């Protein structure tokens, strides 16, 4: 009378064990099938900027590596916070990714208490490039170097304006740092991205801007704008002819470097992150991609930088939290 129930239990356990074994075998196959539909890359700035231009070089190679269309969506505003917030709140399936930078991933959420996401809300996939930004000016600005600019501002405070891609961005902080070191004040005009900012600089609506080399160099070489210096302690290898902002008499110790990379919302399973990471690294190594990014003034991420991307973000966050600048 007791054997039947025991036999039923044994059959039930065996069936459950078999189902678990089948699921365990199927799970890697399911992970290997990712992606099975198009992937969206959110660029949190308006089109026409350096991040937008760089990811469009990588996009076709990334699509080829993943075997699915890769779609770029530009969503500018709030220093990159609008686009970044969309990705932070996206489904955790790996199909919506952020083409992020130090601006929208670290600086804006750390410095602006009204931003509702944090750096920890993203999982790093891999870096794409890094650079030190340039201080550029409209071509007819009387000052030709940083010392000349500072002299003009000391004679007439707030007589010169500068634009940035938004409050709390790297570009904004470079100018805040510069003004504090030189004890001068300028007028700040925040934009939704480098594209519209560049348009107004070329048109003379603003006097100055901090721009990454990829955006600025073609216009500098064409004589449409002029460069006052690079925000680094040493001259940069690819632009050795451009002095640093620290080579004048007034400002010393000013340095800021930026990066761009690919990130996913926190919660995407590790297998999918690994698949995306492998595809990104292969895309960056594809024939012609490093050359195109270098020609745009970008330093393509090294293998060491790819391994240490998470650590880089953590260091930048710690530095940002030590700054006295707070935004409302």
Secondary structure, DSSP 8 states (H G I E B T S, - for coil): --HHHHHHHHHHHHHHHHHHHHHHHHHHHHHHT---S-EEEEESS-TTSHHHHHHHHHHHHHHHHHTS-EEEEE---GGGHHHHHHHHTS-TTSSEEEEEEHIIIIIHHHHBTT----GGGEEEEEEEEEEE-EEEEETT-S--SHHHHHHHHHHSTT-SEEEESSTTSHHHHHHHHHHHHHT---EEEE-SSHHHHHHHHHHTSSSEEEE-HHHHHHHHHTTSEEEEEESSSS--GGGTTS-BTTSSSS--S---EEEEEEEEETT--HHHHHHHHHHHHHHHHSTTHHHHHHHTT-EE--HHHHHTHHHHHHHHHHHHHH----B-
